[in-house]
């Protein structure tokens, strides 16, 4: 049976800032007083990025305006974000974890999955290995992590989100009904605000309620996302931890929006620009991609992503855009969007031959595809000389 760990740094931005301050002689520990990591109240980033447990007791929430947080707690201490610092601590953590296994899939600056299957034989039980990691991280680096343990990534992540901080939890299939089903449906992975509102109208209030529903009914109201949520409620998730090869990590691009996108049309306009950027970089590197993923960060700072293996490797803008829109439509839950991203992976050389059959539409000559390819090449030459904004697509 696979043994998957999900490791999540507790309130990473605030913890890492606190540790760095203490190293430099600070007399306070941000984690023990009402404190937040945030930005200038007048700027776009004037929101709470991370909060301490004492701050949470005042009702301060991640993603709310900094001004609101100060109204709730006038004596609140705020420090600005330092993303270079976070990257440094993240790299140290991942380097340490790779001492256990190279099979690590980092999904954000402060969380990753580990395939502990081969390593678990060195311990009496998976929990013993997780305890060693948790304690050693605190001893070496001064911050705490939660570790979730299961036989697939979904359940391991759900487990790590149980009680915090500095905890270890298991969520194996036989524990789902006791540990996961009683939770509010809003606690389910990828159950965003809009999806939860729809589910509650269907009298679905707990994850258990969702698990026993007819998935065909869910598809009527939430399309393919409804079936995906039903699968998650029943513990169906991906077992494969996919570490990125150093020589082929992929090519991607993302953008934080000046104003939250609230319609599909707005989002697709951004996706088209991102697809053009990713396509241009792929072609410039002489690569094609067999896997595409779309990332959404909501205005609440919750991030979700969705990926798909493609029937054939691509590097043309329109092909990337078409696949990205499909992924977006399956993923988006109508919550306002703060950031959008497209990432390509499973790269291969652009001139590498592909195995096709006579039933593959790509096998047949397509003059339009060749015309688009030549047009893209011409546009790239113009943009390289005069800049990206010189040519735009007509509406």
Long-range contacts (C-beta under 8 A, 24 or more apart in sequence): 1-117, 1-151, 2-115, 2-117, 2-151, 2-152, 2-239, 3-115, 3-116, 3-117, 3-120, 3-126, 3-149, 3-151, 4-113, 4-114, 4-115, 4-116, 4-117, 4-149, 4-150, 4-151, 4-152, 4-153, 4-155, 4-156, 4-239, 4-241, 5-113, 5-114, 5-116, 5-126, 5-129, 5-130, 5-133, 5-147, 5-148, 5-149, 5-156, 6-111, 6-112, 6-113, 6-114, 6-147, 6-148, 6-149, 6-150, 6-153, 6-156, 6-157, 6-159, 6-160, 7-97, 7-111, 7-112, 7-113, 7-114, 7-133, 7-145, 7-146, 7-147, 7-160, 8-110, 8-111, 8-145, 8-146, 8-147, 8-148, 8-157, 8-160, 8-161, 9-93, 9-110, 9-111, 9-143, 9-144, 9-145, 10-143, 10-144, 10-145, 10-146, 10-164, 10-165, 10-166, 11-50, 11-51, 11-52, 11-53, 11-165, 12-50, 12-86, 12-89, 12-90, 12-109, 12-110, 12-143, 13-37, 13-49, 13-50, 13-81, 13-86, 13-110, 14-50, 14-51, 14-52, 14-79, 15-50, 15-143, 15-144, 16-85, 16-86, 16-89, 16-143, 17-79, 17-82, 17-85, 18-143, 19-89, 19-141, 19-142, 19-143, 20-82, 20-85, 22-142, 23-142, 28-77, 30-77, 30-79, 33-77, 34-58, 34-60, 34-73, 34-75, 34-76, 34-77, 35-76, 35-77, 35-78, 35-79, 36-60, 36-66, 36-69, 36-76, 36-77, 36-78, 36-79, 37-78, 37-79, 37-80, 37-81, 38-66, 38-69, 38-78, 38-79, 38-80, 38-81, 39-66, 39-80, 39-81, 41-65, 41-66, 41-67, 44-258, 45-81, 47-301, 49-81, 49-301, 53-165, 62-300, 62-301, 63-299, 63-300, 63-301, 86-110, 89-141, 89-143, 92-141, 93-137, 93-141, 96-136, 96-137, 96-140, 96-141, 97-133, 100-129, 100-133, 102-243, 103-241, 103-243, 104-241, 104-243, 105-153, 105-241, 105-242, 105-243, 105-244, 106-244, 107-305, 108-303, 111-160, 113-153, 113-156, 113-157, 113-241, 114-241, 115-241, 116-149, 126-170, 127-168, 127-170, 130-168, 131-168, 134-166, 134-168, 138-166, 151-239, 152-235, 152-236, 152-237, 152-238, 152-239, 153-237, 153-238, 153-239, 153-241, 154-189, 154-232, 154-235, 154-236, 154-237, 154-238, 155-180, 155-235, 155-237, 157-189, 158-187, 158-188, 158-189, 161-187, 173-235, 176-234, 176-235, 177-208, 180-207, 180-208, 180-233, 180-235, 181-206, 181-207, 181-208, 181-211, 181-233, 182-206, 182-207, 182-208, 183-207, 185-209, 185-210, 185-233, 188-229, 188-232, 188-233, 189-232, 190-225, 190-228, 190-229, 190-232, 190-304, 190-333, 191-229, 191-232, 192-298, 192-302, 192-304, 192-333, 192-334, 192-335, 193-300, 193-333, 193-335, 194-333, 194-334, 194-335, 195-222, 195-225, 195-229, 195-333, 198-222, 199-229, 207-233, 208-233, 223-330, 224-330, 225-330, 225-331, 225-333, 228-330, 244-345, 248-345, 248-346, 248-347, 249-345, 250-289, 250-291, 250-343, 250-344, 250-345, 250-346, 250-347, 251-278, 251-281, 251-282, 251-285, 251-287, 251-289, 251-343, 251-344, 251-347, 252-278, 252-293, 252-341, 252-342, 252-343, 252-344, 253-277, 253-278, 253-281, 253-341, 253-342, 253-343, 254-295, 254-339, 254-340, 254-341, 254-342, 254-343, 255-339, 255-340, 255-341, 256-297, 256-338, 256-339, 257-337, 257-338, 257-339, 257-340, 260-299, 260-336, 260-337, 260-338, 261-336, 261-337, 261-340, 262-336, 262-337, 264-328, 264-329, 264-332, 267-328, 267-332, 267-337, 267-340, 268-325, 268-328, 270-340, 271-321, 271-324, 271-325, 271-328, 271-340, 271-342, 272-317, 272-321, 272-393, 274-324, 274-340, 274-341, 274-342, 275-317, 275-318, 275-320, 275-321, 275-324, 275-342, 276-317, 276-321, 278-320, 278-342, 278-343, 278-344, 279-315, 279-316, 279-317, 279-319, 279-320, 279-376, 280-317, 280-380, 280-383, 282-315, 282-344, 282-347, 282-350, 283-315, 283-350, 283-376, 283-380, 286-349, 286-350, 286-351, 287-315, 287-347, 287-348, 287-349, 287-350, 288-313, 288-314, 288-315, 288-347, 288-348, 288-349, 288-350, 288-352, 289-313, 289-314, 289-315, 289-320, 289-344, 289-345, 289-346, 289-347, 290-345, 290-346, 290-347, 290-348, 291-344, 291-345, 291-346, 292-320, 292-323, 292-324, 292-327, 292-342, 292-343, 292-344, 292-345, 293-327, 293-342, 293-343, 293-345, 294-324, 294-327, 294-328, 294-331, 294-340, 294-341, 294-342, 294-343, 295-339, 295-340, 295-341, 295-342, 295-343, 296-328, 296-331, 296-332, 296-337, 296-339, 296-340, 296-341, 297-337, 297-338, 297-339, 297-340, 298-335, 298-336, 298-337, 298-338, 299-335, 299-336, 299-337, 299-338, 300-335, 301-338, 302-335, 303-339, 304-331, 305-331, 306-330, 306-331, 307-345, 309-346, 311-360, 312-354, 312-356, 312-360, 312-362, 313-346, 313-348, 313-352, 313-354, 315-350, 316-369, 316-372, 316-373, 316-376, 317-376, 318-372, 320-344
